[in-house]
Amino acid sequence: MASAEQRGTVETVESDPGSAAIATLRRQAIWGGLGVAAISFACNVGALAVPIYNMEVFNRVMTTHNMRTLVGLSVGLAISVTLYVILDHLRVAAMTALGDRFARSISPALLRAVSIAGMRASNPMQAIRDAETLRQFIASPTLTAPFDLLWCPVLLLVLLAMGWGYALLAAAFVVILAGLSLLGNAVTRRPMMEANEASVNGFRDVAGATRGAEAVIAMGMLPTLARRWERAQNEALSAGTRGLLRSRSVAAMTHALRSAMTGAMVATGLVLVLNGYASSGSLVAVNMILARMLMPFEHFAGTLRQWADAASAWRRVRMVLREGVPARYTYPLPRPEGHLVVERLVFMPPGADRPILRGISFQVAPGEIIGIIGPSASGKSTLMKLLLGAAEPTSGGVFLDGHNTYLWNREDFARHVGYVPQSAVLTDGTVAENIARGGEPDLDAVIAAARRAGVHAAIAALPYGYATRIAGSGLVLSAGQRQRVALARALYGSPRLLILDEPNAFLDNDGEAMLDGLLTRLRAEGTGVLISTHRPSVVRSVDKLLVLQHGAIEHFDTRESVMRAIGGPQIRLVRASGKAATS
């Protein structure tokens, strides 16, 4: 078994990369926010140019009729407005850059988390859409309101310089509108978030139905799914309407109060001017400054839906990051010999009341071919995913040359291990790029892998050979050809271990003969293979058989010994599995 020293220590492993990604985003938000706050401060200084210009024109030019003063003030205004436009553009550019930086920073960790969360999350791809929602929110004008609110104390000081009554009344207005904003957030946040969640659930059902459209239509499930989607939409619309009406009510109250406050400020100004506490020009400027000071509150009241949607999106993204990003070794590990050890492996999905796998232990030597058989729901596919380190074991572990496969850096691990899933899903790109696992193809290695998988001739017959572009569905290829391309992808780079989940599900007799010959060559080359299957033709090619039953090992021995114990392949395999099993 793998020793504690071989398995790596805490010092060699990253600690909670999901939380580390969140901490990085927070640091970026703090420093980026400080930068935007500084630009916003300068923008608001520039915005004071117009009211001060109007006040000075009224105070100086109207009384002195001095045209030079007017020209000087006008030149100063032109310069100030020009600077304001430049600064405002810089603020927009900075917000856009922050949104883009957020997307670039979060994407790698989120993609890893989503790929791992796929085993246990009901809708992991929603996190990708949520990240785009957050990017757009960060880059939108909606987020400028908090930065403009920071300017309120300075504007109050400007009003105080014009007259103490202006500042006192404006402070009262700020308190009232702040209270309205808090009230609006309190009464709209819950229904808006409920609407967002209901909408997400509805889209999840639609996405699931779309993926299985043929079965949905053929089995008459469409009306039922349509009713479920309609219920989810009704819940979303009902909660959204409640939240929207409350938001509109708060916004209407805010707008009405703003109008009343303008009149109150004019009345206050008249009293101050008539009693000699303020200049007459302040009457012209004060309402413009007040409007600037209260604008963030009104803007916030009108964008409560966007804030609620962004809060829901961030909550889901943070949950996926914290739960889905495993710690990994921080450095590449040596190329393994291919000795695999599975040690007391237990896996229980979150929320389940019983484990899928219970105390699985076995070893695979380099060059050994292990067949895994068992009835449906026995845990075969789950075992495959755990062998690949695609999910974290509840207890126990899987070790390749003594290194934990779950902790192994994914890019480094993929250089040494090949995998063929039950469903041969290909990615968008050329055939060569698919075989090269999405990287820059080494054409010699690509062709070598295709020849070993017996698909070189079929690829050469395509319109552009290895440069033929295929969609993710791979419809340009038959099901058998797609499976062979997936096998070539697994063989690319001469991995030391192959994990094959029903690799012959769509292969004809020639394909099965190719697979049999490939297994013979891999055995001679010292490449270990684990192959999940239900076909006796493949079982004849393996060295040992592992029989899973209810998540536990029922038999594990040489092929001949297991066959004698279970009564032969024709009886047990057909009876236990029937059609290709999924577990």
Secondary structure by P-SEA (a helix, b strand, c coil): cccccccccccccccaaaaaaaaaaaaaaaaaaaaaaaaaaaaaaaaaaaaaaaaaaaacccccccaaaaaaaaaaaaaaaaaaaaaaaaaaaaaaaaaaaaaaaaaaaaaaaaaaacccccccaaaaaaaaaaaaaaaccccaaaaaaaaaaaaaaaaaaacaaaaaaaaaaaaaaaaaaaaaaaacaaaaaaaaaaaaaaaaaaaaaaaaaaaaaaacaaaaaaaaaaaaaaaaaaaaaaaaaaaaaaaaaaaaaaaaaaaaaaaaaaaaaaaccccccccccaaaaaaaaaaaaaaaaacaaaaaaaaaaaaaaaaaaacccccccccccccccbbbbbcbbbbbcccccccccccccccccccbbbbbbbcccccaaaaaaaaacccccccccccccccccccccaaaaaacbbbbccccccccccaaaaaacccccaaaaaaaaaaaaccaaaaaacccccccccccccccccaaaaaaaaaaaaacccccbbbbccccccccaaaaaaaaaaaaaaaaacbbbbbbcccaaaaaaccbbbbbccccccccccaaaaaaaaccccccccccccccccc
